[in-house]
Amino acid sequence: MKNQSNTLSGRRQRSTNIAAFVFLLPVILLLTVFIFYPIVDSFMISTYKWNGIASERTFVGISNWTKLIGDRDFWFAFRNNIVIMIMSIIIQIPIGLAEATFIEFVGKKATICKILWFIPMLMSSVAIGFLFTYALAANGGMISAVSQLFGGGNIDLLGNKNTALMTVIFVIAWQFIPFYMVYAMAGYTSISEDVFEASLIDGATKSQYFWKIALPLLMPTLKSAAILSMVGSLKYFDLIYVMTGGGPGTVTELMATYMYKNAFAQFNMGYGSAVAAGMFILITLLSLVTMRLINGKKEDE
């Protein structure tokens, strides 16, 4: 009987393994074709001098990587990514949390606010880029129109080197704040209503409940949101490329726009791949370090 039981158990395990393999195979193939292979291929192409079109490629070894390490334009673009990352975390997560808290405390009466605040997330980045490009235009734009209404002149926020980056950061925040609002709302659902009712019975105000009870319980959610914001900020491309193209000059240049220009505008696919591979390394390292700092060391169970 024991051998028969072992045989049945072994058959069930093999059947489970086969089923798992069958269901995972499409995912593995998709990840291999669209993620793992492009990453490996980018590292390989970075060792060549190639225009991306010709069949012949010239092997240059680590020449592109040497150039990348000393490329001030790339590191300036990386600095812009860091600025956007920091400002995104500072602006988007607190405002998203504030909106979620308002909706949580007001209840069903805030449904209209929930709908209106979520609208930016329903729009594509390209559409938002074009919308704000026209709205912020020096001639006929919304800001210029208001300025002229009060007797001022045209204001070119996107064409001014001193304001272009912060203007783009504002537009990015406008688009993604709803995401963190929904993320915080999901965090609120994990807090039992009994906790809120108990705090009110004990005499706590809503403000005290938020700061003393809800916020500490939401910290794991906010930490995850910060990591998502950080990773997303390091790979921004479409909205900024539509609005400024990295300009004026290189004021709003990011790693992704710099990579695109080298690879597809200047047809320097080898160096563009080196930039892409450099992005991959930097984003991975920053993500690992940030996760380590935010989550800290796990206590031994």
Secondary structure as the mmCIF struct_conf table of DSSP 4:
data_model
#
loop_
_struct_conf.conf_type_id
_struct_conf.id
_struct_conf.beg_label_comp_id
_struct_conf.beg_label_asym_id
_struct_conf.beg_label_seq_id
_struct_conf.end_label_comp_id
_struct_conf.end_label_asym_id
_struct_conf.end_label_seq_id
HELX_RH_AL_P HELX_RH_AL_P1 LYS A 2 LEU A 31
HELX_RH_PI_P HELX_RH_PI_P1 THR A 32 PHE A 36
HELX_RH_AL_P HELX_RH_AL_P2 TYR A 37 ILE A 45
TURN_TY1_P TURN_TY1_P1 SER A 46 THR A 47
STRN STRN1 TYR A 48 LYS A 49
BEND BEND1 GLY A 52 SER A 55
STRN STRN2 THR A 58 PHE A 59
TURN_TY1_P TURN_TY1_P2 GLY A 61 ILE A 62
HELX_RH_AL_P HELX_RH_AL_P3 SER A 63 ILE A 69
TURN_TY1_P TURN_TY1_P3 GLY A 70 GLY A 70
HELX_RH_AL_P HELX_RH_AL_P4 ARG A 72 VAL A 106
HELX_RH_3T_P HELX_RH_3T_P1 GLY A 107 ALA A 110
HELX_RH_AL_P HELX_RH_AL_P5 THR A 111 LEU A 122
BEND BEND2 MET A 123 MET A 123
HELX_RH_AL_P HELX_RH_AL_P6 SER A 125 ALA A 135
TURN_TY1_P TURN_TY1_P4 LEU A 136 LEU A 136
TURN_TY1_P TURN_TY1_P5 ALA A 138 GLY A 140
HELX_RH_AL_P HELX_RH_AL_P7 MET A 142 LEU A 149
TURN_TY1_P TURN_TY1_P6 PHE A 150 GLY A 151
TURN_TY1_P TURN_TY1_P7 LEU A 157 GLY A 159
TURN_TY1_P TURN_TY1_P8 LYS A 161 THR A 163
HELX_RH_AL_P HELX_RH_AL_P8 ALA A 164 THR A 189
TURN_TY1_P TURN_TY1_P9 SER A 190 SER A 190
BEND BEND3 ILE A 191 ILE A 191
HELX_RH_AL_P HELX_RH_AL_P9 GLU A 193 ILE A 201
TURN_TY1_P TURN_TY1_P10 ASP A 202 GLY A 203
HELX_RH_AL_P HELX_RH_AL_P10 LYS A 206 TYR A 209
HELX_RH_PI_P HELX_RH_PI_P2 PHE A 210 ALA A 214
HELX_RH_AL_P HELX_RH_AL_P11 LEU A 215 SER A 233
TURN_TY1_P TURN_TY1_P11 LEU A 234 LYS A 235
HELX_RH_AL_P HELX_RH_AL_P12 ASP A 238 MET A 243
TURN_TY1_P TURN_TY1_P12 THR A 244 GLY A 246
BEND BEND4 PRO A 248 PRO A 248
TURN_TY1_P TURN_TY1_P13 GLY A 249 THR A 252
HELX_RH_AL_P HELX_RH_AL_P13 MET A 255 TYR A 260
HELX_RH_PI_P HELX_RH_PI_P3 LYS A 261 ALA A 265
BEND BEND5 GLN A 266 GLN A 266
HELX_RH_AL_P HELX_RH_AL_P14 MET A 269 ASN A 295
HELX_LH_PP_P HELX_LH_PP_P1 LYS A 297 ASP A 300
#
